């Protein structure tokens, strides 16, 4: 029997046209699937971000149980520790907390020399996965007036800020008259003047000597506690996502310098209200852009309330209602569903 191939047997290989058609079909399928994959990924990131806020709110509640007050936004001015440092023992970061000397500022001190391991510890819970992976701020961002801070030591960043209030007239953020759930601390050490630089009670003297008397963890007050939230813990913001432009991550100008340092108040605290609406465009650089809340999730900004629940707030919320949620004691009701 002959084994020769029939001259009429068809070649089984793809033709160039068939190959191009297959590639085109695969491209169309990928184009159709990509938005769905991105949507699923964003949903997962948003759920993780919400869980981070929930854990941070629980950390603040445990701090409240320990000290009978909510943590201050920052212990004091001139780069003393911020609330993320203070709640570390209550969010399973006690090993990082033990690297800190709360009595000292952020910059290396010639006596105690706080180390870079404290300043640069990247804690995953402080970052929104939709925005970025854990990162340090940019080198040189941590300098301040009169030598406070340290330009040569980068620090960890963070995506969540406490709500210090609505920043309305007479209640400016960064003062003890702020009307949010978490506001600046007031140093109680008798050696430290209580009323300097505007009399807000939380400043430390910037004059010599630059090293101040020790500030002990039990010798400052935050002015706020869960039983001092007249509007109710379920109606008052505690912590939310802070606005940072994606092309300016790690920059002081966007309130994104070292997260653990109180050198700049807007690094770990923000305001919300008529003058500080939620940011709807991640590239927004309008009025007070670096002191406002806003996240990377389309159409919403996530907030944890004082009672611990987390809610997605529409970026289009009426700024008046927004301010009512930020203010712990205005006595006003929310006029529409937020």
C-alpha positions in Angstrom: 0.0 0.0 0.0 1.3 3.4 -0.9 2.1 5.8 2.0 2.4 8.9 -0.1 0.2 11.8 0.9 -2.7 12.7 -1.2 -2.0 15.8 -3.3 -5.4 17.0 -2.2 -4.7 16.7 1.6 -5.1 20.2 3.3 -2.3 21.8 5.2 -3.3 21.8 8.9 -1.3 25.0 9.9 -3.0 28.4 10.6 -2.9 30.8 7.8 -1.7 34.3 8.6 -5.3 35.7 8.3 -6.6 33.0 10.7 -3.8 33.9 13.2 -4.6 37.6 13.1 -8.3 36.8 13.6 -7.5 34.7 16.7 -5.2 37.5 18.1 -7.9 40.1 17.5 -10.5 38.0 19.3 -8.2 37.5 22.3 -7.5 41.2 22.4 -11.3 42.0 22.4 -11.8 39.4 25.2 -9.0 41.0 27.3 -10.4 44.5 26.7 -13.8 43.2 27.9 -12.4 41.4 30.9 -9.9 44.1 32.1 -12.5 46.5 33.5 -14.1 43.6 35.4 -10.8 42.5 36.8 -10.0 46.1 37.8 -13.4 46.4 39.5 -12.9 43.2 41.4 -9.4 44.4 42.5 -10.7 47.8 43.6 -13.6 46.1 45.5 -11.0 43.9 47.4 -8.8 47.0 48.0 -11.7 49.0 49.3 -12.7 46.2 51.7 -9.1 46.0 52.9 -9.0 49.8 53.4 -12.3 49.7 55.3 -10.8 47.0 57.5 -7.7 49.1 58.2 -10.0 52.0 59.3 -11.9 49.6 61.5 -8.8 48.4 63.2 -7.5 51.9 63.7 -10.8 52.9 65.3 -10.6 49.9 67.6 -7.0 50.9 68.5 -8.3 54.3 69.5 -11.1 52.7 71.5 -8.5 50.6 73.4 -6.4 53.6 74.0 -9.5 55.3 75.4 -10.0 52.3 77.8 -6.4 52.6 78.9 -6.2 56.4 79.4 -9.8 57.4 79.7 -9.4 59.8 76.7 -9.0 59.5 73.0 -5.4 59.9 71.7 -4.4 63.5 70.8 -3.7 64.2 67.1 -0.2 64.9 68.1 1.4 65.1 71.6 2.7 68.6 70.9 4.3 70.7 68.3 7.9 70.5 67.0 7.8 66.9 65.8 6.5 65.1 68.8 4.6 61.9 68.2 1.3 61.7 66.4 -1.7 59.5 67.2 -0.6 56.6 65.0 2.4 56.2 67.3 0.3 56.4 70.4 -2.1 53.6 69.4 0.6 51.2 68.2 0.3 49.0 71.3 -3.4 48.5 70.5 -3.0 47.5 66.8 -0.5 44.7 67.4 2.5 47.0 66.8 3.9 47.0 70.3 7.4 46.1 69.1 7.5 49.2 66.9 6.1 51.3 69.7 8.9 50.2 72.0 11.5 51.6 69.6 10.1 55.1 70.4 11.0 57.4 73.2 7.7 59.4 73.5 9.6 62.0 75.7 11.7 63.0 72.6 10.9 64.6 69.3 11.2 63.0 65.9 14.7 64.3 65.1 17.8 62.5 66.6 18.6 63.9 70.0 22.3 64.2 71.1 21.4 62.5 74.3 18.9 59.7 73.4 19.3 59.3 69.7 16.0 57.9 68.6 16.8 55.5 65.8 15.7 55.2 62.2 14.0 51.8 63.0 11.3 53.8 64.8 10.9 56.5 62.2 11.0 54.2 59.2 8.9 51.3 60.4 6.4 50.6 57.6 3.1 49.5 59.2 0.7 48.0 56.5 -2.4 49.1 58.4 -1.5 52.8 57.8 -1.7 52.5 54.0 -4.7 52.3 51.6 -3.9 49.5 49.1 -5.8 51.4 46.3 -3.3 54.2 46.6 0.1 52.7 47.3 2.3 50.1 48.9 4.0 51.1 52.2 6.6 53.8 51.5 8.9 56.4 53.1 8.5 60.1 52.4 11.0 61.8 50.2 14.4 62.7 51.5 14.6 66.3 52.8 10.9 66.7 53.5 11.3 66.5 57.3 13.0 69.8 58.1 11.3 72.5 60.2 11.8 75.9 61.8 14.6 76.4 64.3 16.1 73.0 63.5 13.2 70.9 64.5 12.8 67.8 62.4 15.6 66.0 60.5 16.2 66.5 56.8 18.6 63.5 56.7 16.2 60.9 58.0 13.2 59.8 56.0 10.1 58.6 57.7 7.2 56.3 57.0 4.2 57.8 55.3 0.5 57.1 56.1 -2.9 57.4 54.4 -5.3 58.0 57.2 -5.9 61.2 59.2 -7.9 61.9 62.3 -10.7 64.4 61.9 -9.9 67.5 64.0 -13.3 69.2 63.2 -14.9 71.4 60.6 -12.3 74.3 60.9 -15.1 76.8 61.2 -14.5 80.3 62.6 -13.2 80.0 66.2 -12.5 76.3 65.8 -9.4 76.1 63.7 -7.6 72.8 63.3 -4.4 72.6 65.2 -5.8 74.4 68.3 -7.3 73.1 71.5 -10.6 74.8 70.5 -10.9 72.5 67.4 -14.2 70.7 67.5 -13.3 67.3 66.1 -13.1 64.0 67.9 -9.3 63.9 68.0 -7.5 67.2 68.4 -4.0 68.3 69.5 -2.7 67.5 72.9 -2.0 69.9 75.7 1.3 69.4 77.5 0.7 69.4 81.3 4.3 69.4 82.4 4.7 72.5 84.7 8.1 73.3 83.1 6.5 73.9 79.7 4.7 77.2 79.2 1.0 76.6 78.6 0.2 79.6 76.4 2.7 80.4 73.7 2.3 81.3 70.0 -1.4 82.2 70.1 -2.3 80.7 73.4 -3.7 77.5 72.1 -2.2 75.5 75.0 -0.5 72.8 72.9 2.6 74.6 71.6 6.0 74.2 73.0 8.5 77.0 73.2 10.7 77.3 70.1 13.4 79.3 72.0 16.5 77.9 73.5 17.2 75.4 74.9 15.9 73.4 71.9 15.5 70.2 74.1 12.5 70.6 76.3 11.7 68.9 79.6 10.5 65.4 79.3 6.9 64.9 78.3 5.6 61.8 79.9 2.8 59.7 78.3 0.5 60.3 81.2 1.2 64.1 81.4 -0.7 65.5 78.5 -4.4 65.7 77.7 -6.2 65.3 74.4 -9.3 67.2 75.6 -11.6 64.6 74.1 -13.1 61.2 75.1 -15.9 59.0 74.0 -18.1 60.4 76.8 -17.4 63.9 75.6 -18.9 63.6 72.1 -22.3 65.4 72.5 -23.4 64.6 69.0 -23.0 60.9 69.5 -20.3 58.5 68.7 -22.2 57.1 65.7 -22.6 60.6 64.2 -19.0 61.8 64.5 -16.0 61.2 62.3 -12.9 59.7 63.9 -10.5 58.9 61.1 -10.7 59.2 57.3 -8.6 58.9 54.2 -6.5 62.0 53.6 -6.1 63.6 50.2 -2.7 63.2 48.7 -2.1 63.8 44.9 -0.8 60.6 43.3 2.1 62.4 41.7 3.2 64.0 45.0 3.3 61.1 47.3 5.7 61.5 50.2 5.9 65.3 49.9 5.4 67.8 52.7 3.4 70.2 50.4 0.7 67.6 50.2 0.7 66.9 53.9 2.5 63.6 53.3 5.8 64.0 55.2 6.8 61.6 58.0 3.5 60.2 59.4 4.8 59.7 63.0 6.1 63.2 63.3 4.0 66.1 64.6 6.2 68.6 62.8 3.2 69.4 60.5 -0.3 69.1 61.8 -1.8 68.1 58.4 0.3 65.0 58.1 -2.0 63.0 60.4 -5.0 65.3 60.9 -7.4 66.9 58.5 -10.6 69.0 58.5 -14.0 68.5 56.8 -16.8 71.0 56.3 -18.0 74.0 54.1 -14.4 75.3 53.7 -12.9 71.8 53.5 -15.2 69.7 51.2 -14.2 66.1 50.3 -11.9 65.9 47.3 -13.5 64.4 44.2 -10.5 64.6 41.9 -7.3 62.8 43.0 -5.3 65.6 41.4 -7.1 68.5 43.1 -4.8 71.3 44.2 -7.5 73.8 45.2 -8.1 75.7 48.4 -6.8 73.8 51.5 -6.2 70.7 49.3 -3.5 69.4 51.6 -5.7 69.7 54.7 -8.8 67.9 53.3 -10.0 64.4 53.2 -10.2 62.3 50.0 -9.3 58.8 48.9 -8.5 56.9 45.8 -11.8 55.0 45.6 -14.1 56.3 42.9 -16.9 58.5 44.1 -16.4 57.9 47.9 -14.1 58.6 50.8 -14.0 56.1 53.6 -14.4 57.2 57.3 -14.4 55.4 60.6 -16.7 56.9 63.1 -16.1 57.2 66.9 -18.3 54.2 67.6 -16.0 52.1 65.3 -18.3 51.6 62.3 -16.9 52.5 58.8 -18.9 54.2 56.2 -18.4 55.2 52.5 -19.1 58.9 52.3 -20.0 60.3 48.8 -17.6 62.9 47.6 -20.6 64.9 46.6 -22.0 65.2 50.1 -23.4 68.6 51.0 -20.4 70.4 52.8 -22.8 71.6 55.5 -23.7 68.0 56.4 -20.0 67.0 56.1 -19.2 69.6 58.7 -21.9 68.3 61.0 -20.3 64.9 60.9 -16.8 66.4 61.5 -18.0 68.5 64.5 -18.4 66.6 67.7 -20.6 69.1 69.4 -22.7 71.3 67.0 -26.0 69.7 68.1 -27.2 69.6 64.5 -28.8 66.7 62.8 -27.8 65.4 59.3 -30.5 66.6 57.0 -30.1 63.9 54.3 -28.7 60.4 54.2 -24.9 60.5 54.1 
